[in-house]
Amino acid sequence: MRLLKEKAGFILVELIIATAILAAVIPLSKFFMDTIRASNETKIQQTANHIAQQYLEEYKAKDMNEITAITNQVEIVNGKEYKVSVALEWLPIEIKGLLGTVTISKDTESGIDIELSSLAEGSPRKYHCLSGSSHTLKFEPLGSRSCMKWGTNEPGVELPNIADEPKQKQLNLIVIDNPSIEVNIKNRTKIEQLLINKTEIKPDSEASNFKIYVEEDLENDAEINTDVIIRDTEQVGQNELGVNIIVTVNDADNHELVKIAETRKIEW
């Protein structure tokens, strides 16, 4: 009887010791497992960040034609699958200081349509001329303001005065479908700098038939010195001045790991 009591006492002590050991070991095991899991997640995130940055730098250096031909990619690193997608988000044109818009488009083989518009007016003023002809786009004073005229005897489009940039203006010149026409630009107002954003949208196979000339004009026998800058692009939409390159990296289950973006300006 005494031996049974002593044996029972030893068993109880062993159970208490075992319970104490388990109570200490289980939290430690969970701690180590959580640490390992967190370490793996950190490595995966770091790898995703590295891949995203690598793709962003690569696409920033590509030609614009290459950038638009984007396909999704899959990278395998240490047995893990990373799905990479690159998206483009075109930036809208800035309208601050915008003088007006001239849109020139081929209507028929012999005729060309021209539209003049400004921020101050709702609908554009429309004109029609013959293919292969030469015309003058004039900026002339209109009281305290100025106007944009297509041809000497045509009515003009009133242009707004912009308080913060009264002597520096921008003009969007948009040429569609490569019409055969020559445009002379003359300035008879007090614009000291005219920035022309010329965008030509035409088939790649066609040579450019559109020509633009900027002439100094004379008023009261005094030459008006105007600094004219023409920024020329091709095959770029009229509202596309730059592009956001967005790189997204997902895991094999399409859970997003990282998304980064950077703006690239179009080279003029």
C-alpha positions as CSV (number, residue, x, y, z in Angstrom):
1,M,0.0,0.0,0.0
2,R,2.8,2.4,0.9
3,L,4.7,1.5,-2.3
4,L,1.6,2.4,-4.4
5,K,1.3,5.7,-2.6
6,E,5.0,6.5,-3.3
7,K,4.6,5.4,-6.9
8,A,1.5,7.6,-7.3
9,G,3.5,10.5,-5.8
10,F,6.3,10.1,-8.3
11,I,3.8,9.9,-11.3
12,L,2.2,13.1,-10.1
13,V,5.6,14.9,-9.8
14,E,6.5,13.6,-13.3
15,L,3.2,14.9,-14.7
16,I,3.8,18.3,-13.1
17,I,7.3,18.5,-14.5
18,A,6.2,17.4,-18.0
19,T,3.4,19.9,-18.0
20,A,5.8,22.7,-17.0
21,I,8.2,21.6,-19.8
22,L,5.4,21.6,-22.4
23,A,4.2,25.0,-21.1
24,A,7.6,26.4,-21.8
25,V,8.3,24.5,-25.1
26,I,5.1,25.1,-26.9
27,P,5.3,29.0,-26.8
28,L,8.9,28.8,-27.8
29,S,8.1,26.6,-30.7
30,K,5.3,28.9,-31.8
31,F,7.7,31.9,-31.5
32,F,10.3,30.2,-33.6
33,M,7.7,29.2,-36.2
34,D,6.3,32.7,-36.4
35,T,9.9,34.1,-36.7
36,I,10.7,31.8,-39.6
37,R,7.4,32.6,-41.3
38,A,8.0,36.4,-40.8
39,S,11.5,36.0,-42.2
40,N,10.2,34.2,-45.3
41,E,7.5,36.8,-45.9
42,T,10.2,39.5,-45.6
43,K,12.4,37.8,-48.1
44,I,9.4,37.4,-50.5
45,Q,8.5,41.1,-50.1
46,Q,12.1,42.2,-50.7
47,T,12.3,40.0,-53.8
48,A,9.0,41.5,-55.1
49,N,10.3,45.0,-54.4
50,H,13.6,44.3,-56.2
51,I,11.7,42.8,-59.3
52,A,9.4,45.8,-59.5
53,Q,12.2,48.3,-59.3
54,Q,14.2,46.4,-61.9
55,Y,11.2,46.4,-64.3
56,L,10.5,50.1,-63.7
57,E,14.1,51.1,-64.5
58,E,14.1,48.9,-67.6
59,Y,10.8,50.3,-69.0
60,K,11.9,53.9,-68.2
61,A,14.8,53.4,-70.6
62,K,12.8,51.7,-73.4
63,D,11.8,53.4,-76.6
64,M,8.1,54.6,-76.6
65,N,7.2,52.0,-79.2
66,E,8.6,49.3,-77.0
67,I,6.8,50.6,-74.0
68,T,3.4,50.3,-75.7
69,A,4.1,46.7,-76.6
70,I,3.8,45.4,-73.0
71,T,3.1,41.8,-72.0
72,N,2.8,40.3,-68.6
73,Q,5.8,38.3,-67.3
74,V,6.5,35.6,-64.7
75,E,9.7,35.5,-62.7
76,I,10.8,32.5,-60.7
77,V,13.2,33.2,-57.7
78,N,14.1,30.5,-55.2
79,G,11.2,28.4,-56.4
80,K,8.7,31.2,-55.9
81,E,6.5,32.5,-58.7
82,Y,6.2,36.3,-59.1
83,K,3.7,37.6,-61.7
84,V,4.8,41.0,-63.1
85,S,2.5,43.4,-65.0
86,V,3.3,46.8,-66.4
87,A,0.6,49.3,-67.1
88,L,0.6,52.8,-68.7
89,E,-1.4,55.8,-67.6
90,W,-1.2,58.7,-70.0
91,L,-1.1,62.2,-68.4
92,P,-3.6,64.9,-69.5
93,I,-2.3,68.0,-71.2
94,E,-1.7,71.0,-69.0
95,I,-4.0,73.9,-69.9
96,K,-2.3,76.6,-67.9
97,G,-1.4,79.5,-70.2
98,L,-3.0,77.7,-73.2
99,L,-3.5,80.2,-76.0
100,G,-5.7,78.2,-78.3
101,T,-6.0,75.0,-80.4
102,V,-5.6,74.6,-84.2
103,T,-6.8,71.2,-85.5
104,I,-6.0,70.4,-89.1
105,S,-7.3,67.2,-90.7
106,K,-7.7,65.9,-94.2
107,D,-11.3,65.6,-95.2
108,T,-11.0,64.5,-98.9
109,E,-8.2,64.2,-101.4
110,S,-8.7,67.8,-102.4
111,G,-10.0,69.4,-99.2
112,I,-8.7,70.1,-95.7
113,D,-10.7,71.0,-92.6
114,I,-9.3,73.5,-90.1
115,E,-10.7,74.2,-86.6
116,L,-9.7,77.1,-84.4
117,S,-10.7,77.2,-80.8
118,S,-9.8,78.7,-77.4
119,L,-10.6,78.1,-73.8
120,A,-12.8,81.2,-73.9
121,E,-15.1,79.9,-76.6
122,G,-17.3,76.8,-76.5
123,S,-17.5,75.4,-80.1
124,P,-14.5,75.8,-82.5
125,R,-14.7,78.0,-85.6
126,K,-14.4,75.8,-88.7
127,Y,-12.7,76.5,-92.1
128,H,-12.1,74.6,-95.3
129,C,-9.2,74.9,-97.8
130,L,-7.7,73.1,-100.7
131,S,-5.0,70.5,-100.4
132,G,-1.5,71.7,-101.4
133,S,-2.4,75.4,-100.5
134,S,-0.6,77.8,-98.3
135,H,-2.3,79.7,-95.4
136,T,-1.3,82.1,-92.7
137,L,-2.4,81.8,-89.0
138,K,-2.2,85.2,-87.5
139,F,-2.3,86.4,-83.9
140,E,-3.6,90.0,-83.9
141,P,-4.7,92.5,-81.3
142,L,-8.4,92.7,-80.5
143,G,-8.8,95.7,-78.2
144,S,-7.1,94.8,-74.9
145,R,-7.1,91.1,-75.9
146,S,-5.9,89.2,-78.9
147,C,-7.4,87.0,-81.6
148,M,-6.3,84.0,-83.7
149,K,-7.2,84.3,-87.4
150,W,-7.0,81.8,-90.2
151,G,-6.6,83.9,-93.3
152,T,-6.6,87.7,-93.7
153,N,-10.3,88.3,-94.3
154,E,-11.6,85.6,-92.0
155,P,-13.2,86.4,-88.6
156,G,-10.9,85.7,-85.6
157,V,-11.2,83.6,-82.5
158,E,-10.9,85.6,-79.3
159,L,-8.1,84.5,-77.0
160,P,-8.2,85.0,-73.3
161,N,-5.7,87.1,-71.4
162,I,-4.0,85.1,-68.7
163,A,-2.9,87.3,-65.8
164,D,0.1,85.3,-64.5
165,E,1.6,84.8,-68.0
166,P,0.5,87.8,-70.1
167,K,3.5,87.6,-72.5
168,Q,4.1,83.9,-72.7
169,K,1.5,81.7,-74.4
170,Q,1.1,78.1,-75.6
171,L,-0.6,76.9,-78.7
172,N,-1.6,73.3,-79.5
173,L,-1.2,72.6,-83.2
174,I,-2.8,69.2,-84.0
175,V,-2.3,67.7,-87.5
176,I,-4.4,64.6,-88.3
177,D,-4.0,62.3,-91.2
178,N,-1.0,64.1,-92.8
179,P,-2.7,66.8,-95.0
180,S,-0.7,68.5,-97.7
181,I,-0.6,72.1,-96.5
182,E,1.8,74.9,-95.6
183,V,1.1,77.1,-92.6
184,N,2.8,80.4,-91.9
185,I,2.4,81.7,-88.3
186,K,2.7,85.5,-87.7
187,N,2.4,87.3,-84.4
188,R,1.2,90.9,-84.3
189,T,0.5,90.9,-80.6
190,K,2.7,91.5,-77.6
191,I,3.4,87.8,-77.0
192,E,7.1,87.6,-76.2
193,Q,7.2,83.8,-76.3
194,L,5.0,81.4,-78.2
195,L,5.3,77.7,-77.4
196,I,3.8,75.6,-80.1
197,N,3.0,72.0,-79.1
198,K,2.9,70.4,-82.6
199,T,1.4,66.9,-82.7
200,E,1.3,65.1,-86.0
201,I,-0.9,62.0,-86.2
202,K,-0.4,60.0,-89.4
203,P,0.2,56.5,-90.8
204,D,3.8,55.4,-90.3
205,S,4.1,54.6,-94.0
206,E,3.5,58.1,-95.1
207,A,6.0,60.9,-95.4
208,S,5.0,64.2,-93.8
209,N,3.3,66.6,-96.3
210,F,2.5,69.1,-93.5
211,K,4.9,72.1,-93.3
212,I,4.9,74.9,-90.7
213,Y,6.8,78.2,-91.0
214,V,7.2,81.0,-88.4
215,E,7.6,84.5,-89.8
216,E,8.6,87.7,-88.2
217,D,6.0,90.3,-88.8
218,L,6.3,94.1,-89.1
219,E,4.1,96.7,-87.4
220,N,4.7,100.4,-87.8
221,D,8.1,99.7,-89.4
222,A,9.3,98.0,-86.1
223,E,10.1,94.3,-86.0
224,I,8.3,92.3,-83.4
225,N,10.9,89.9,-81.9
226,T,9.0,86.8,-80.6
227,D,10.7,83.8,-79.2
228,V,8.9,80.9,-80.9
229,I,9.5,77.3,-79.7
230,I,8.1,74.4,-81.7
231,R,7.9,71.1,-79.8
232,D,7.3,68.4,-82.4
233,T,5.9,64.9,-81.8
234,E,4.5,62.1,-84.0
235,Q,1.7,59.6,-83.4
236,V,1.0,61.0,-80.0
237,G,-2.6,61.8,-78.9
238,Q,-3.3,65.5,-78.4
239,N,-3.9,65.0,-74.6
240,E,-0.7,62.9,-74.1
241,L,2.2,64.8,-72.7
242,G,3.7,62.1,-70.5
243,V,3.0,58.6,-69.1
244,N,2.9,57.0,-65.7
245,I,4.7,53.6,-65.8
246,I,3.0,51.3,-63.2
247,V,4.6,48.0,-62.2
248,T,2.7,45.5,-60.1
249,V,4.1,42.2,-58.7
250,N,1.7,39.5,-57.5
251,D,2.4,36.1,-56.0
252,A,1.3,32.8,-57.5
253,D,-2.2,33.2,-56.0
254,N,-2.5,36.7,-57.5
255,H,-2.2,38.5,-54.2
256,E,-0.6,41.9,-54.7
257,L,2.9,42.1,-53.2
258,V,4.0,45.5,-54.4
259,K,2.9,48.3,-56.8
260,I,5.2,51.2,-57.8
261,A,4.9,54.0,-60.4
262,E,7.0,56.7,-61.9
263,T,6.3,59.4,-64.5
264,R,8.2,59.5,-67.7
265,K,7.9,62.6,-70.0
266,I,7.7,62.2,-73.7
267,E,10.9,63.3,-75.5
268,W,10.0,66.2,-77.9
